């Protein structure tokens, strides 16, 4: 793991110890798979963010209620966007430094 990167909860098989690292955002997403809610947790690297240098358009509440983005270590853990079961976070995500 690299010092200075954001650590995020990750439920992809490719993530060691359920953790990924990024210079961008952590995210939690909810989608439907055959009628059942599927929750995805992962990292969103700065190089894939649109628009560049800004908060990703998909992370803006007015654009999507099914994705939650944040920028503190493991801030996406326990999130279930688009459902009533979402845990409360008193400090919503902000744009990482240098963006």
Secondary structure as UniProt FT lines:
FT   TURN            3..4
FT   STRAND          6..9
FT   TURN            13..14
FT   HELIX           16..18
FT   STRAND          19..22
FT   STRAND          25..33
FT   TURN            34..35
FT   STRAND          36..44
FT   HELIX           46..48
FT   TURN            52..53
FT   HELIX           57..59
FT   TURN            61..63
FT   STRAND          67..70
FT   TURN            73..78
FT   TURN            81..82
FT   TURN            84..85
FT   TURN            97..98
//
